[in-house]
Amino acid sequence: MLQKTSARDRILLAGKQCFATYGYENASTAAIARRAQTSESQIMKHFGSKEGLLEAIFEDGWKRIAEAFEAIQYLPSAGAKLQALTGLILAKLEEDDQLKQLLLFEGRRIRKEGHMILMTQGYLNLIQNIDSLFAEMRSAGQLRPELHPEGMRSALVGMMEGLLRDRVLAARVGYPAAFSSEDVRLLFLHVLQSFAAAPQKMPSPVQSQ
């Protein structure tokens, strides 16, 4: 089955499996090449380095998540799109447990080379999409004016990462985090609703004397 795919795709899959199983630092390019049934020179040819391979794995994952964003463009409001996007991201990460582990545990680390790996173009595109939805909601007067839109976005993204990371730790080492993916979605929506602008009160009718 592996031989029916390209060397590049085999390396991407093998790299994701090795990094998720052993951690980025402990996974050698030799082990990745063996699993991909190819040579280390092919890793260098397609990705330049082990760090380049990890970055490509992230880019491929975010690209697939971004493609799902097109499926919610029909929704009538920015708020509805943001809620649907949350569900899509959760669903995509649940489909690919190895990618989820890498994004949560390896993505934010500063490597020896000094790069923030998670800052791939696919991730930045996702952030831009979220920011545009917040901007649309703010223009419509749907968000609390005293809260910065980028701060709200960072709060939501950080919260989702923390919740998902704790669920992985619960499965790995028994960390106390017995909530489900549905609980994550509901918590996200609850916090999002707390950012909503308070409805304006209608003036009381003037009583005739």
C-alpha positions as CSV (number, residue, x, y, z in Angstrom):
1,M,0.0,0.0,0.0
2,L,2.8,2.4,0.9
3,Q,4.6,1.8,-2.4
4,K,1.5,3.0,-4.3
5,T,1.9,6.5,-2.9
6,S,4.6,9.0,-3.7
7,A,7.8,9.2,-1.6
8,R,6.8,12.6,-0.4
9,D,3.4,11.5,0.8
10,R,4.9,8.4,2.5
11,I,7.4,10.6,4.3
12,L,4.7,12.9,5.5
13,L,2.7,10.0,6.9
14,A,5.7,8.3,8.4
15,G,6.9,11.6,9.9
16,K,3.5,12.3,11.5
17,Q,3.4,8.8,13.0
18,C,7.0,8.9,14.3
19,F,6.7,12.5,15.7
20,A,3.4,11.7,17.4
21,T,4.7,8.4,18.9
22,Y,8.2,9.4,20.0
23,G,8.2,13.2,20.0
24,Y,10.0,15.5,17.6
25,E,13.3,15.4,19.3
26,N,13.4,11.6,19.7
27,A,12.2,10.7,16.2
28,S,15.2,10.3,13.9
29,T,15.2,10.8,10.1
30,A,16.6,7.3,9.8
31,A,13.5,5.9,11.6
32,I,11.2,8.0,9.5
33,A,12.9,6.9,6.2
34,R,12.6,3.2,7.2
35,R,8.9,3.6,8.0
36,A,8.3,5.4,4.7
37,Q,10.3,2.7,2.8
38,T,12.6,5.3,1.4
39,S,16.0,7.0,2.1
40,E,17.0,9.9,4.3
41,S,18.2,11.7,1.2
42,Q,14.5,11.8,0.0
43,I,13.6,13.6,3.3
44,M,16.2,16.2,2.6
45,K,15.2,16.4,-1.1
46,H,11.5,17.1,-0.3
47,F,11.6,18.9,3.0
48,G,15.2,20.2,3.5
49,S,15.4,19.0,7.2
50,K,13.6,17.3,9.9
51,E,12.1,20.7,11.0
52,G,11.0,21.3,7.4
53,L,9.2,17.9,7.5
54,L,7.4,18.9,10.7
55,E,6.4,22.2,9.2
56,A,5.1,20.5,6.1
57,I,3.0,18.2,8.3
58,F,1.4,21.2,10.0
59,E,0.9,23.0,6.7
60,D,-0.9,20.0,5.2
61,G,-3.1,19.6,8.3
62,W,-4.1,23.3,8.4
63,K,-4.7,23.2,4.7
64,R,-7.3,20.4,5.1
65,I,-8.9,22.3,7.9
66,A,-9.0,25.5,5.8
67,E,-10.7,23.7,3.0
68,A,-13.5,22.8,5.3
69,F,-14.0,26.5,5.9
70,E,-15.4,26.8,2.4
71,A,-18.3,24.6,3.4
72,I,-19.7,27.2,5.9
73,Q,-19.7,30.2,3.6
74,Y,-23.4,29.8,2.9
75,L,-24.3,30.6,6.6
76,P,-26.1,34.0,7.0
77,S,-24.0,35.6,9.7
78,A,-20.4,35.9,10.9
79,G,-21.4,34.6,14.3
80,A,-23.0,31.5,12.8
81,K,-19.8,30.9,10.7
82,L,-17.6,31.3,13.7
83,Q,-19.6,28.7,15.6
84,A,-19.6,26.3,12.7
85,L,-15.9,26.8,12.2
86,T,-15.3,25.7,15.8
87,G,-17.2,22.5,15.1
88,L,-15.3,21.9,11.9
89,I,-11.9,22.3,13.6
90,L,-12.9,20.0,16.4
91,A,-14.2,17.4,14.0
92,K,-11.0,17.5,11.8
93,L,-8.7,17.1,14.8
94,E,-10.8,14.2,16.2
95,E,-10.4,12.5,12.8
96,D,-6.6,12.7,13.0
97,D,-5.4,12.1,16.5
98,Q,-1.7,12.1,15.5
99,L,-2.0,15.5,13.9
100,K,-3.9,16.8,17.0
101,Q,-1.1,15.6,19.3
102,L,1.6,17.3,17.1
103,L,-0.3,20.6,16.9
104,L,-0.9,20.7,20.6
105,F,2.5,19.5,22.0
106,E,5.0,20.3,19.3
107,G,3.6,23.3,17.4
108,R,4.4,26.0,19.9
109,R,7.9,25.0,20.8
110,I,10.9,27.0,19.8
111,R,13.3,24.6,18.1
112,K,17.1,24.6,18.2
113,E,16.9,26.5,14.8
114,G,14.8,29.2,16.6
115,H,11.6,29.0,14.5
116,M,8.0,29.0,15.7
117,I,6.9,26.0,13.6
118,L,3.2,26.4,14.1
119,M,3.3,29.8,12.3
120,T,2.7,28.2,8.9
121,Q,0.8,30.0,6.2
122,G,-2.2,27.6,6.7
123,Y,-2.4,28.5,10.4
124,L,-2.1,32.2,9.6
125,N,-4.8,32.0,7.0
126,L,-7.1,30.4,9.6
127,I,-6.4,33.2,12.0
128,Q,-7.1,35.8,9.3
129,N,-10.5,34.1,8.7
130,I,-11.3,34.3,12.3
131,D,-10.2,37.9,12.6
132,S,-12.4,38.8,9.6
133,L,-15.4,37.2,11.2
134,F,-14.8,39.2,14.4
135,A,-14.3,42.4,12.4
136,E,-17.7,41.7,10.7
137,M,-19.4,41.1,14.0
138,R,-17.9,44.3,15.5
139,S,-19.0,46.4,12.6
140,A,-22.5,45.0,13.1
141,G,-22.4,46.1,16.7
142,Q,-22.6,42.5,17.9
143,L,-19.5,42.6,20.1
144,R,-18.7,44.4,23.4
145,P,-16.9,47.6,22.2
146,E,-14.5,47.6,25.2
147,L,-12.9,44.2,24.2
148,H,-10.2,44.1,21.5
149,P,-11.2,41.7,18.7
150,E,-7.7,40.2,18.4
151,G,-7.7,39.7,22.2
152,M,-11.0,37.9,22.0
153,R,-9.6,35.7,19.2
154,S,-6.5,34.8,21.1
155,A,-8.6,34.0,24.2
156,L,-10.8,31.6,22.2
157,V,-7.9,29.9,20.3
158,G,-5.9,29.6,23.5
159,M,-8.8,28.2,25.4
160,M,-9.5,25.6,22.7
161,E,-5.9,24.5,22.6
162,G,-5.8,24.2,26.4
163,L,-9.0,22.1,26.5
164,L,-7.9,19.8,23.7
165,R,-4.4,19.4,25.2
166,D,-5.9,18.4,28.6
167,R,-8.1,15.8,26.9
168,V,-5.0,14.3,25.3
169,L,-3.2,14.3,28.7
170,A,-6.2,12.6,30.2
171,A,-5.9,9.8,27.7
172,R,-2.1,9.6,28.0
173,V,-1.4,10.0,31.8
174,G,-4.8,10.1,33.5
175,Y,-4.9,13.8,33.9
176,P,-8.2,14.9,35.4
177,A,-10.0,16.1,32.3
178,A,-13.1,13.9,31.8
179,F,-14.9,16.3,29.5
180,S,-15.9,15.4,25.9
181,S,-15.5,17.1,22.5
182,E,-19.1,18.3,22.9
183,D,-18.2,19.9,26.2
184,V,-15.3,21.7,24.5
185,R,-17.7,23.0,21.9
186,L,-20.3,24.1,24.4
187,L,-17.6,25.9,26.6
188,F,-16.3,27.7,23.5
189,L,-19.8,28.9,22.5
190,H,-20.5,30.0,26.1
191,V,-17.4,32.1,26.2
192,L,-18.1,33.5,22.7
193,Q,-21.6,34.5,23.9
194,S,-20.0,36.4,26.8
195,F,-18.3,38.7,24.2
196,A,-21.7,39.7,22.7
197,A,-22.8,43.3,23.1
198,A,-25.6,43.8,25.6
199,P,-28.9,44.3,23.8
200,Q,-30.0,47.9,23.8
201,K,-32.9,48.8,26.0
202,M,-35.9,50.4,24.4
203,P,-36.9,53.7,26.0
204,S,-39.9,53.5,28.2
205,P,-43.0,55.1,26.6
206,V,-43.9,58.5,27.9
207,Q,-46.9,58.4,30.1
208,S,-49.6,60.9,29.2
209,Q,-50.5,63.3,32.1
